Amino acid sequence: MNKSFEKVILRSTGAKEVYEIEEVQELWSGYGKILRYELSGTEVKSVIVKNVCLLKRAGQIRGGDISFERKLKSYKVEMAFYQNWSQRCGKDCRVPKGYAFEWQDDEFLMVFEDLDASGFNGRIRSVGWKEIQLCLSWLANFHATFMGEKPEKLWSKGTYWHLDTRPDELKAMKDMALKNAARAIDRKLDSCTYKTFVHGDAKIENFCFSNDGNSVAAVDFQYVGGGCGMKDVAYFIDSCLYDDECESWENDILEFYFKELKKALEMVEKKVDFEVLEKEWRKLYHVAWADFYRFLKGWAPGHYESRFSERICRKVIDELT
């Protein structure tokens, strides 16, 4: 790590000394690491450090310049979210506290609260209805908090698979019907009346469960931005359920999400016509699903085939055309 960054950690936390404990994980495509540091001489016992090094050299940037520029912006967006917006997130859409954010040349430093030390050390891959409810409730409260806000310094259109940022994947698609409908699907989502901030990468792996199993926090805000909340809901469900579960639980999932969204909007005193919002967003759930499936079919052609998603896409395409 850049030596000046160690001074940033000490200054931002009030610590006297800092020690690397472990590498939590390597960032996608070798862009850096997430590390856990132990601190001494302060009440904060440990922090999570996201150290990003964006070296633009031949062979190091997978996917070429488009991929590099997208990734570069994503880290700037994440810093902007924590600096300008994250303080709005309460206990019902818990996010880690941010201590410091530095950007020098091609290197980023982000210092966060250690959620494990704060009681959110649960990571799961297999979910039941309770875990789904907790995550849907988090999403509903996040969407309510930022309903109607303009995503300044964030992605104007959130999610990592947004069409305008994925020309290579669109070009690679072999499903011509879905490829030809991609723009219409994007326009349909973008033309919704009610918009909020979407997390943009709300997969089950980005939720941290509390020790008692009764609450969650979320991490990884590189692709937060404006849009319809159904993008997050569809992507989250696709990340943790099998096809038959996605289909058989769909009504229960949407009923619970909208119940939580209504409650959350009332709590944050956002003045919206909820009946109109719910009617609009329910119709966009399958559109959002088709939008993400479009990305998958271009990102890894031939590797993602889902009968449930295929049926949804054909239905959406028929309705749009």
One Martini backbone bead per residue (centre of mass of N, CA, C, O) as a GRO file, in nm:
protein
  321
    1MET     BB    1   0.099   0.035   0.019
    2ASN     BB    2   0.069   0.348   0.028
    3LYS     BB    3   0.217   0.528   0.277
    4SER     BB    4   0.016   0.769   0.289
    5PHE     BB    5  -0.233   0.587   0.355
    6GLU     BB    6  -0.161   0.513   0.645
    7LYS     BB    7  -0.201   0.804   0.748
    8VAL     BB    8  -0.500   0.818   0.682
    9ILE     BB    9  -0.594   0.599   0.875
   10LEU     BB   10  -0.490   0.729   1.132
   11ARG     BB   11  -0.636   1.006   1.107
   12SER     BB   12  -0.942   0.899   1.066
   13THR     BB   13  -0.928   0.711   1.354
   14GLY     BB   14  -0.701   0.787   1.580
   15ALA     BB   15  -0.462   0.617   1.547
   16LYS     BB   16  -0.128   0.492   1.613
   17GLU     BB   17  -0.172   0.201   1.483
   18VAL     BB   18  -0.119  -0.031   1.198
   19TYR     BB   19  -0.246  -0.365   1.096
   20GLU     BB   20  -0.230  -0.631   0.902
   21ILE     BB   21  -0.435  -0.920   0.897
   22GLU     BB   22  -0.607  -0.947   0.610
   23GLU     BB   23  -0.731  -1.090   0.321
   24VAL     BB   24  -1.045  -1.086   0.194
   25GLN     BB   25  -1.006  -0.979  -0.117
   26GLU     BB   26  -1.004  -0.973  -0.454
   27LEU     BB   27  -1.042  -0.783  -0.709
   28TRP     BB   28  -1.163  -0.745  -0.999
   29SER     BB   29  -0.915  -0.810  -1.227
   30GLY     BB   30  -0.678  -0.700  -1.032
   31TYR     BB   31  -0.737  -0.396  -0.891
   32GLY     BB   32  -0.705  -0.527  -0.596
   33LYS     BB   33  -0.788  -0.489  -0.238
   34ILE     BB   34  -0.931  -0.637   0.053
   35LEU     BB   35  -0.875  -0.526   0.391
   36ARG     BB   36  -0.768  -0.598   0.724
   37TYR     BB   37  -0.736  -0.376   1.008
   38GLU     BB   38  -0.554  -0.307   1.288
   39LEU     BB   39  -0.598  -0.108   1.583
   40SER     BB   40  -0.437   0.144   1.788
   41GLY     BB   41  -0.541   0.396   2.016
   42THR     BB   42  -0.855   0.322   1.971
   43GLU     BB   43  -1.192   0.241   1.948
   44VAL     BB   44  -1.111   0.138   1.679
   45LYS     BB   45  -1.015  -0.192   1.603
   46SER     BB   46  -1.127  -0.202   1.296
   47VAL     BB   47  -1.078  -0.217   0.932
   48ILE     BB   48  -1.175  -0.158   0.598
   49VAL     BB   49  -0.975  -0.189   0.296
   50LYS     BB   50  -0.984  -0.026  -0.021
   51ASN     BB   51  -0.738  -0.112  -0.266
   52VAL     BB   52  -0.680   0.071  -0.563
   53CYS     BB   53  -0.515  -0.026  -0.881
   54LEU     BB   54  -0.496   0.161  -1.198
   55LEU     BB   55  -0.321   0.005  -1.436
   56LYS     BB   56  -0.255   0.119  -1.770
   57ARG     BB   57  -0.177  -0.180  -1.915
   58ALA     BB   58  -0.083  -0.410  -2.106
   59GLY     BB   59  -0.276  -0.696  -2.003
   60GLN     BB   60  -0.433  -0.575  -1.734
   61ILE     BB   61  -0.694  -0.491  -1.907
   62ARG     BB   62  -0.980  -0.636  -1.923
   63GLY     BB   63  -1.152  -0.544  -2.229
   64GLY     BB   64  -1.027  -0.271  -2.229
   65ASP     BB   65  -1.114   0.062  -2.220
   66ILE     BB   66  -1.410   0.030  -2.143
   67SER     BB   67  -1.359  -0.128  -1.886
   68PHE     BB   68  -1.176   0.077  -1.748
   69GLU     BB   69  -1.368   0.324  -1.742
   70ARG     BB   70  -1.590   0.185  -1.582
   71LYS     BB   71  -1.418   0.119  -1.332
   72LEU     BB   72  -1.322   0.401  -1.263
   73LYS     BB   73  -1.604   0.520  -1.216
   74SER     BB   74  -1.701   0.322  -0.993
   75TYR     BB   75  -1.505   0.435  -0.772
   76LYS     BB   76  -1.605   0.725  -0.776
   77VAL     BB   77  -1.896   0.657  -0.703
   78GLU     BB   78  -1.846   0.522  -0.431
   79MET     BB   79  -1.723   0.769  -0.297
   80ALA     BB   80  -1.966   0.959  -0.343
   81PHE     BB   81  -2.173   0.802  -0.182
   82TYR     BB   82  -2.027   0.815   0.097
   83GLN     BB   83  -1.992   1.132   0.104
   84ASN     BB   84  -2.314   1.224   0.007
   85TRP     BB   85  -2.537   0.967   0.096
   86SER     BB   86  -2.499   0.746   0.331
   87GLN     BB   87  -2.618   0.919   0.576
   88ARG     BB   88  -2.924   0.841   0.492
   89CYS     BB   89  -2.872   0.563   0.605
   90GLY     BB   90  -3.025   0.357   0.806
   91LYS     BB   91  -3.106   0.071   0.983
   92ASP     BB   92  -3.290  -0.037   0.724
   93CYS     BB   93  -3.016   0.055   0.536
   94ARG     BB   94  -2.740  -0.064   0.603
   95VAL     BB   95  -2.412   0.085   0.620
   96PRO     BB   96  -2.101   0.154   0.617
   97LYS     BB   97  -1.880   0.342   0.750
   98GLY     BB   98  -1.691   0.627   0.651
   99TYR     BB   99  -1.354   0.751   0.696
  100ALA     BB  100  -1.197   0.733   0.403
  101PHE     BB  101  -1.099   0.924   0.090
  102GLU     BB  102  -0.862   0.847  -0.169
  103TRP     BB  103  -0.689   1.008  -0.461
  104GLN     BB  104  -0.392   0.890  -0.637
  105ASP     BB  105  -0.384   0.887  -0.942
  106ASP     BB  106  -0.408   0.521  -0.964
  107GLU     BB  107  -0.512   0.546  -0.650
  108PHE     BB  108  -0.722   0.397  -0.403
  109LEU     BB  109  -0.888   0.489  -0.084
  110MET     BB  110  -1.093   0.292   0.145
  111VAL     BB  111  -1.248   0.348   0.469
  112PHE     BB  112  -1.413   0.111   0.679
  113GLU     BB  113  -1.626  -0.037   0.849
  114ASP     BB  114  -1.639  -0.329   1.042
  115LEU     BB  115  -1.900  -0.538   1.024
  116ASP     BB  116  -1.809  -0.777   1.189
  117ALA     BB  117  -1.754  -0.601   1.453
  118SER     BB  118  -2.076  -0.498   1.434
  119GLY     BB  119  -2.248  -0.787   1.377
  120PHE     BB  120  -2.192  -0.856   1.042
  121ASN     BB  121  -2.075  -1.188   0.975
  122GLY     BB  122  -2.283  -1.284   0.761
  123ARG     BB  123  -2.251  -1.532   0.495
  124ILE     BB  124  -2.450  -1.625   0.209
  125ARG     BB  125  -2.600  -1.865  -0.045
  126SER     BB  126  -2.831  -1.991   0.119
  127VAL     BB  127  -3.183  -1.944   0.108
  128GLY     BB  128  -3.462  -1.820   0.268
  129TRP     BB  129  -3.737  -1.642   0.337
  130LYS     BB  130  -3.606  -1.464   0.556
  131GLU     BB  131  -3.363  -1.359   0.390
  132ILE     BB  132  -3.530  -1.233   0.167
  133GLN     BB  133  -3.683  -1.032   0.344
  134LEU     BB  134  -3.440  -0.871   0.448
  135CYS     BB  135  -3.342  -0.775   0.165
  136LEU     BB  136  -3.606  -0.647   0.066
  137SER     BB  137  -3.622  -0.443   0.295
  138TRP     BB  138  -3.365  -0.297   0.232
  139LEU     BB  139  -3.445  -0.210  -0.054
  140ALA     BB  140  -3.701  -0.053   0.020
  141ASN     BB  141  -3.555   0.155   0.205
  142PHE     BB  142  -3.358   0.260  -0.006
  143HIS     BB  143  -3.569   0.351  -0.215
  144ALA     BB  144  -3.721   0.544  -0.028
  145THR     BB  145  -3.487   0.736   0.050
  146PHE     BB  146  -3.431   0.797  -0.289
  147MET     BB  147  -3.688   0.907  -0.380
  148GLY     BB  148  -3.650   1.149  -0.639
  149GLU     BB  149  -3.354   1.160  -0.668
  150LYS     BB  150  -3.055   1.295  -0.781
  151PRO     BB  151  -2.759   1.134  -0.918
  152GLU     BB  152  -2.513   1.286  -0.798
  153LYS     BB  153  -2.205   1.144  -0.889
  154LEU     BB  154  -2.346   0.920  -1.024
  155TRP     BB  155  -2.519   0.712  -1.191
  156SER     BB  156  -2.770   0.786  -1.398
  157LYS     BB  157  -2.758   0.466  -1.454
  158GLY     BB  158  -2.790   0.199  -1.290
  159THR     BB  159  -2.582  -0.066  -1.299
  160TYR     BB  160  -2.347  -0.294  -1.445
  161TRP     BB  161  -2.552  -0.365  -1.714
  162HIS     BB  162  -2.580  -0.121  -1.864
  163LEU     BB  163  -2.611  -0.071  -2.193
  164ASP     BB  164  -2.413   0.181  -2.243
  165THR     BB  165  -2.168  -0.002  -2.092
  166ARG     BB  166  -2.234  -0.276  -2.307
  167PRO     BB  167  -2.136  -0.316  -2.622
  168ASP     BB  168  -1.988  -0.590  -2.634
  169GLU     BB  169  -2.224  -0.767  -2.531
  170LEU     BB  170  -2.424  -0.692  -2.751
  171LYS     BB  171  -2.253  -0.787  -2.994
  172ALA     BB  172  -2.232  -1.100  -2.880
  173MET     BB  173  -2.510  -1.167  -2.937
  174LYS     BB  174  -2.738  -1.441  -3.051
  175ASP     BB  175  -3.005  -1.320  -2.956
  176MET     BB  176  -3.185  -1.133  -3.172
  177ALA     BB  177  -3.447  -1.057  -3.032
  178LEU     BB  178  -3.313  -0.937  -2.775
  179LYS     BB  179  -3.116  -0.749  -2.914
  180ASN     BB  180  -3.339  -0.576  -3.066
  181ALA     BB  181  -3.485  -0.507  -2.772
  182ALA     BB  182  -3.284  -0.357  -2.583
  183ARG     BB  183  -3.365  -0.056  -2.622
  184ALA     BB  184  -3.663  -0.086  -2.541
  185ILE     BB  185  -3.609  -0.186  -2.257
  186ASP     BB  186  -3.447   0.060  -2.162
  187ARG     BB  187  -3.668   0.273  -2.216
  188LYS     BB  188  -3.886   0.157  -2.034
  189LEU     BB  189  -3.727   0.193  -1.768
  190ASP     BB  190  -3.650   0.506  -1.811
  191SER     BB  191  -3.974   0.604  -1.835
  192CYS     BB  192  -4.034   0.612  -1.556
  193THR     BB  193  -4.173   0.803  -1.309
  194TYR     BB  194  -4.042   0.631  -1.080
  195LYS     BB  195  -3.743   0.718  -0.906
  196THR     BB  196  -3.425   0.605  -0.789
  197PHE     BB  197  -3.196   0.430  -0.615
  198VAL     BB  198  -2.969   0.189  -0.710
  199HIS     BB  199  -2.737  -0.030  -0.620
  200GLY     BB  200  -2.644  -0.242  -0.884
  201ASP     BB  201  -2.535  -0.513  -0.678
  202ALA     BB  202  -2.782  -0.705  -0.530
  203LYS     BB  203  -2.642  -0.950  -0.419
  204ILE     BB  204  -2.607  -1.181  -0.174
  205GLU     BB  205  -2.292  -1.121  -0.130
  206ASN     BB  206  -2.372  -0.800  -0.043
  207PHE     BB  207  -2.478  -0.932   0.223
  208CYS     BB  208  -2.488  -0.870   0.581
  209PHE     BB  209  -2.539  -1.066   0.857
  210SER     BB  210  -2.649  -1.090   1.154
  211ASN     BB  211  -2.600  -1.276   1.434
  212ASP     BB  212  -2.931  -1.304   1.479
  213GLY     BB  213  -3.077  -1.289   1.182
  214ASN     BB  214  -3.251  -0.982   1.172
  215SER     BB  215  -3.029  -0.841   0.981
  216VAL     BB  216  -2.888  -0.602   0.736
  217ALA     BB  217  -2.616  -0.530   0.523
  218ALA     BB  218  -2.449  -0.326   0.272
  219VAL     BB  219  -2.232  -0.353  -0.014
  220ASP     BB  220  -2.113  -0.221  -0.290
  221PHE     BB  221  -2.123   0.107  -0.465
  222GLN     BB  222  -2.030   0.122  -0.783
  223TYR     BB  223  -2.355   0.107  -0.918
  224VAL     BB  224  -2.491   0.352  -0.822
  225GLY     BB  225  -2.823   0.481  -0.923
  226GLY     BB  226  -3.053   0.546  -1.137
  227GLY     BB  227  -3.400   0.413  -1.109
  228CYS     BB  228  -3.563   0.120  -1.098
  229GLY     BB  229  -3.619  -0.100  -0.834
  230MET     BB  230  -3.654  -0.368  -1.007
  231LYS     BB  231  -3.359  -0.420  -1.069
  232ASP     BB  232  -3.281  -0.519  -0.785
  233VAL     BB  233  -3.492  -0.740  -0.740
  234ALA     BB  234  -3.436  -0.921  -0.983
  235TYR     BB  235  -3.133  -0.965  -0.928
  236PHE     BB  236  -3.152  -1.082  -0.647
  237ILE     BB  237  -3.329  -1.328  -0.714
  238ASP     BB  238  -3.133  -1.445  -0.932
  239SER     BB  239  -2.888  -1.483  -0.713
  240CYS     BB  240  -3.069  -1.709  -0.506
  241LEU     BB  241  -3.256  -1.861  -0.720
  242TYR     BB  242  -3.431  -2.082  -0.875
  243ASP     BB  243  -3.645  -2.105  -1.124
  244ASP     BB  244  -3.890  -2.230  -0.967
  245GLU     BB  245  -3.875  -2.017  -0.739
  246CYS     BB  246  -3.908  -1.758  -0.901
  247GLU     BB  247  -4.194  -1.840  -0.993
  248SER     BB  248  -4.348  -1.940  -0.725
  249TRP     BB  249  -4.249  -1.662  -0.551
  250GLU     BB  250  -4.325  -1.398  -0.694
  251ASN     BB  251  -4.576  -1.289  -0.545
  252ASP     BB  252  -4.450  -1.284  -0.261
  253ILE     BB  253  -4.218  -1.095  -0.325
  254LEU     BB  254  -4.386  -0.847  -0.422
  255GLU     BB  255  -4.569  -0.815  -0.179
  256PHE     BB  256  -4.346  -0.765   0.028
  257TYR     BB  257  -4.197  -0.530  -0.101
  258PHE     BB  258  -4.445  -0.329  -0.119
  259LYS     BB  259  -4.504  -0.324   0.179
  260GLU     BB  260  -4.223  -0.209   0.259
  261LEU     BB  261  -4.228   0.044   0.080
  262LYS     BB  262  -4.472   0.183   0.201
  263LYS     BB  263  -4.363   0.200   0.489
  264ALA     BB  264  -4.100   0.357   0.417
  265LEU     BB  265  -4.230   0.610   0.288
  266GLU     BB  266  -4.378   0.696   0.544
  267MET     BB  267  -4.126   0.724   0.727
  268VAL     BB  268  -3.980   0.944   0.516
  269GLU     BB  269  -4.203   1.130   0.387
  270LYS     BB  270  -4.296   1.045   0.097
  271LYS     BB  271  -4.474   1.198  -0.172
  272VAL     BB  272  -4.674   0.944  -0.303
  273ASP     BB  273  -4.845   0.745  -0.536
  274PHE     BB  274  -4.854   0.426  -0.459
  275GLU     BB  275  -5.046   0.291  -0.662
  276VAL     BB  276  -4.895   0.392  -0.911
  277LEU     BB  277  -4.618   0.282  -0.847
  278GLU     BB  278  -4.689  -0.018  -0.823
  279LYS     BB  279  -4.808  -0.055  -1.102
  280GLU     BB  280  -4.556   0.025  -1.259
  281TRP     BB  281  -4.339  -0.170  -1.129
  282ARG     BB  282  -4.474  -0.443  -1.178
  283LYS     BB  283  -4.451  -0.417  -1.495
  284LEU     BB  284  -4.114  -0.398  -1.465
  285TYR     BB  285  -4.001  -0.665  -1.361
  286HIS     BB  286  -3.962  -0.824  -1.633
  287VAL     BB  287  -3.796  -0.607  -1.772
  288ALA     BB  288  -3.560  -0.620  -1.574
  289TRP     BB  289  -3.500  -0.916  -1.622
  290ALA     BB  290  -3.437  -0.890  -1.929
  291ASP     BB  291  -3.202  -0.693  -1.899
  292PHE     BB  292  -3.008  -0.888  -1.749
  293TYR     BB  293  -3.022  -1.126  -1.950
  294ARG     BB  294  -2.892  -0.973  -2.179
  295PHE     BB  295  -2.616  -0.956  -2.051
  296LEU     BB  296  -2.554  -1.258  -2.011
  297LYS     BB  297  -2.578  -1.332  -2.326
  298GLY     BB  298  -2.316  -1.144  -2.385
  299TRP     BB  299  -2.097  -1.228  -2.171
  300ALA     BB  300  -2.193  -1.561  -2.204
  301PRO     BB  301  -2.237  -1.723  -2.463
  302GLY     BB  302  -2.423  -2.025  -2.389
  303HIS     BB  303  -2.418  -2.024  -2.048
  304TYR     BB  304  -2.714  -1.877  -2.031
  305GLU     BB  305  -2.994  -2.090  -1.958
  306SER     BB  306  -3.344  -2.000  -1.904
  307ARG     BB  307  -3.666  -2.080  -1.908
  308PHE     BB  308  -3.782  -1.850  -1.743
  309SER     BB  309  -3.631  -1.616  -1.889
  310GLU     BB  310  -3.730  -1.680  -2.172
  311ARG     BB  311  -4.029  -1.631  -2.119
  312ILE     BB  312  -4.005  -1.342  -2.030
  313CYS     BB  313  -3.871  -1.225  -2.284
  314ARG     BB  314  -4.096  -1.296  -2.485
  315LYS     BB  315  -4.313  -1.133  -2.340
  316VAL     BB  316  -4.173  -0.856  -2.352
  317ILE     BB  317  -4.134  -0.840  -2.656
  318ASP     BB  318  -4.431  -0.861  -2.734
  319GLU     BB  319  -4.522  -0.603  -2.577
  320LEU     BB  320  -4.321  -0.400  -2.724
  321THR     BB  321  -4.423  -0.499  -3.038
   0.00000   0.00000   0.00000
